[in-house]
Amino acid sequence: MMAAARNSTWGRLRAWAVAVRRDAVALWLAARDPRTPWAAKVVAALVAAYALSPIDLIPDFIPVLGYLDDLIIVPLGILLAVKLMPDGLMAEFRAEAERRTARPVSRAGAVCIVVAWLAAALLLIWAFEPSGAR
């Protein structure tokens, strides 16, 4: 009984993860489609860039917080983008995302995350610089 419950839970988590990955690709497609409303296009582009970026805002090696951003930011962003998207259009993007085999990588998203980390590092260096050096 315990193994069946565990498999059921893992099965649901796995299905959820597959759906999140599919929706990230669908949003990547939506951001490039001229039929997507502009507000949905902006949110879709930001969420897809973050979700498909090889670099996270909070690195995964940081305990708990590293995975929390993936578990909270990405699904909430997907939810917002889907709410802004016409239903029929999102269904079409989801179907196309399932047909695609290669996962796209957002280089622009990676660049934005690297720039954010560099800006944060420079801000910290500036803030903690000895006052005699100023």
N, C-alpha and C positions, 0 to 999 in steps of 0.2 A: 504494500500500500504506500509506504514512504517513497519507494523508488518511482512509482507511478506519478505521485504528486510532484516529485522533483523533476522528472522528465517533462511533465506538463508545464511546470514553471519555466524550465529551460527552453522548452519549445516555444512558449509564448514570448520569452525574451528574445530568442533568436528571430522569430517572425517580426517582432517589433524593430529589431536592429536592421533587418533586411528592408522593412518598409521605410525606415528613416534614410537608409542609403539610397533607395529608389527615389524617394521624394527629393533628396538633395540633388540627384541627377536631373529629376524632372524640373526642379527650380532653375538649374543651370540652363536647361533648354528654354524654359519660360523667359528667362532674362534676355535671351537672344531673339525671341519671337516678336515680330511687330504687332501681333494681335493682343499681346499682354498689356493691360492698363499700366500707365506709368508708375503709379504708387506700388503696384504689385511687382513691377519690373525692378524697381530700386531695392525693395525688400528681398526679392528673389535673388538678385545679384549679390547682395551682401551676405545672405545666408549661404548661398551656394559657394561663394568665395571662401567663406570661413569653414564650411563643412568639408569642402574638397581640397582645402589647402593642406599641404604636407606639414605645415607648422601650426601649432595651436597657440592661442593667446596665453593660456596657462599650460606649460609643458606637462606631459603625462607623468613624468618622473616625480613631480611634487605630489606627495601623498594626499589622497582624497580630492583636493582641489583640481588636480590635473585631469581627473575623469569627470568631476562634477560639471565642468564647463561643457563637456561633450554631452552629458546627460540632461543638462538644463537649457543651455543657450541654443543649441542646434534644434531640438524639438520645439521649443517655444518660437524660434524664428520661422521654422517650417509651418507651424500652426498659424502664425500671423500672415505669412505669405499666401497660404492656402485660403485663408479667410478673405483676402483681397482679390483672389483669382476667381474668374467665372468658373462654375462647376464643370461644364463641358470641356473647357479649355484645359483645366488641370487634369481631367481624366485622360485627355489626349496626350499630355506631356508624360503622365505616369505610364501609359501604354508604351510610348516611345522609349522611355527610360528602361523599361523591362526588356525591350528588344535590343538595347545597346549592351554590348558585352564589356567593352573597355570603360573603366571608370575615368572620367576626365579629371585632370588636376588643374586647379586654379593657380597659375603662377602669379597673377595679380593679387590674389588673396595672400599668397606667401609673402610677396613684397610688402603688402600693407602690414602684416604681422611683424615682419623684420623691422620695418620702419618704426612701428609702435614700440617694440622692445628697445631699439637704439635710442629713441627719444626718451623713454623711461630711464634708461641707463645714464644718459647725459644729464637728465634732470636730477637724478640721485647724486651723480658726481658733483654737479654744481651746488646742490643743497648741502652736501657734507664736506665740501672743500674747506680747508682751514681759512678762517677769515683774514689771516695775514697775507694770503696769496691774492686777495682781491684788490 
